[in-house]
Amino acid sequence: RLRRVPPCAKSLASVVPLAAAAMVLRFGRRQLGFGLGLSIALQADAFYLPGVAPTEYHEGSRVDLKVNKLTSVKTQLPYRYYVLPYCQPEAIHVSAENLGEILLGDSIENSLYDVRMNHNASCAMMCERKLSQADKEQFRNMIEHEYQVNWLVDNLPAAMRYYRRGDDSFSYTNGFPVGIKRDGRYYVNNHIRIGLQYHIDPTEFDGFRVVGFEVYPQSLVQTKRAGATGGEEASCDDADDLSPRFDVMEHDSIIYSYDVTWTQSTVRWGSRWDVYLRMHEGQIHWFSLVNSLMIVLFLSGMVAMILLRTLHRDIAKYNDMSADDSTEETGWKLVHGDVFRKPRHSKALAVAVGSGVQLLVCSAVTLLFSAAGFLSPVHRGSILQGMLLLFTFAGILAGYISARFYKMWKGEDWKKTTLLTAFLYPGTVFCIFFVLNLFIWGTKSSGAVPFTTMFALLVLWFGISVPLVFLGAFFGYKKAPISLPVRTNQIPRQIPEQPWYISGVFSSLIGGVLPFGAVFTELFFIMSSIWQHQFYYLFGFLMLVIVILVVTCAEISITLTYFQLTNEDYNWFWRSFFASSSSAIYVFCYSILYYYTRMQIGHYVGALLYFGYMFVISYTFALLTGAIGFSATFFFIRAIYGSIKID
């Protein structure tokens, strides 16, 4: 449905500004969304993100073109740029990387491209490289797996413009292909047309600012000839013919060349992403939002009916009862002596709720800072690094919450509970990450995390997170237990036989449908940004979806728990947790559907990475949503039993 149009065909004067680097875990899409509270996400206007300052270039000054990793949707294994026989500088300098960039597999290095501010170049020859049989096989393998080349100029990623058939609308894809396979032949893109835009405003600043970066690759069979000023230059005789020509398997050498075209733009530096980040799926996002709101309205109506009609009537009836002993208690009041009875495996429940609250706070703060621009996507890896640090410091909340609930249930093994809170979720994720990293090491991919970074993660975990969990647990156990409105009987009440549709498994599975339904459309775009290397910047939409998710989880858990109590079943603690957390099952099932319908992974390591990380995401989603449902239900139960008179 998309046709590729070179800059010359649509005039480089129409080059639009490009987006900054992809978001955490390769998050990306287009358009920077803003939305706080219940405000609707709007496209960002011109502004400078905190900590990001523009760079001014003078006429003829060098503009560094840096190369990044080679990426593929089919393998999910990134590689360094210079694993292919490209033109290399004498000394390769790797840019300093933060923790997030290392975890994402970024490898930003210098290049031989000589780009000068506002100086155009035509068929500039870089070098000629001899091709061994191993080099040819390397190119063939990369083209077969559809690897993309990623460049950076002034922190803007190189991107190709695609026009949609039938109109002049266009979108961008990150990077450009190493080559193209056609009729069983492998053509290498050895000539790159580089389109750059600059903005000038003598009243505000001196010099030029880069505001756009486009590329269009070509596959040419070139020859060398004597240059006008001495030396050699490439011919580029067939540059106007856009069909691929350089079949790598039929040549023993390759010549690399490039064009540079500068055009002036009225786009300001602070707005240089706006057009590039334009969302063509805006209507789908609005549909997602309306769909989620309808689910919330449906649940809110159900909860309102329970609270304003049934529950209000019950409380009034219970409180207005005469002292006549012959009056029989019915409904949820009947189980008041057992409703706060210690659940089975209370230790595991306290740990799960504490970890879920930790994840919820970490996610909410990260999303808020991302929408406000403090965790800027311009700084590659900053969002992932910010999430890791926030999760580390939120450990104090995990320890505090787990300790408060465990003490309420009169648990005595507080040391083991605190240790499980500090190690169960992080340890599970780290073990999966470590095993997957071993497979990545075996492929010699740049995505393999070095041992020094592993050590840094362990320092964050053992040196900061674990002590903070114990500190939070200390404060939690030091406080008085959570006050409960009713006393628990010594002898448990017998639970009557329950209808099949009230059973724990069935009601929990039904409960998980609605939270998943509230997020599944947005989940598609998030998964596309992670696994399809697309751009995602709709933080405003995402914030609204997260708010809707929180409300949905709270309401579905409250509703199902109320129906359970009216049937005189007081074992609601785990049920309220699973009523929301079961949505993670649907998330993982959706990831399986997405794998077979959208992904084309042909490498077993790529498949392991996909299902391994989707399991981690589903596990995280289960703890987060379960903690929301449990906490909301706990406060609801405590409120309704505190509002009735108990003899």
Secondary structure, 3 states (H helix, E strand, C coil): CEEECCHHHHCHHHCCCCCCCCEHHHECECCCEECCCCCCCEECCCCCCCCCCCCCECCCCECCEEEEEEECCCCCCCECHHHCCCCCCCCCCECCCCHHHHHHCCCCECCCCCCECCECEEEEEEEEEECCHHHHHHHHHHHHCCCEEEEEECCEECEEEEEECCCCCEEEEEEEECEEEECCEEEECCEEEEEEEEECCCCCCCCEEEEEEEEEEECCCCCEEECCCCCEEECCCCCCCCCCCCEHHHCCEEEEEEEEEEEECCCCHHHCCCCCCCCCCHHHHHHHHHHHHHHHHHHHHHHHHHHHHHHHHHHHHHHCCCCCCCCCCCHHHHHCCCCCCCCCCHHHHHHHHHHHHHHHHHHHHHHHHHHHCCCCCCCCCHHHHHHHHHHHHCHHHHHHHHHHHHHHCCCCCHHHHHHHHHHHHHHHHHHHHHHHHHHHHHCCCCCCCCHHHHHHHHHHHHHHHHHHHHHHHHHHHHCCCCCCCCCCCCCCCCCCCCCHHHCHHHHHHHHHHHHHHHHHHHHHHHHHHHHCCCECCCHHHHHHHHHHHHHHHHHHHHHHHHHHHHCCCCCCHHHHHHHHHCHHHHHHHHHHHHHHHHCCCCCHHHHHHHHHHHHHHHHHHHHHHHHHHHHHHHHHHHHHHHCCCCC
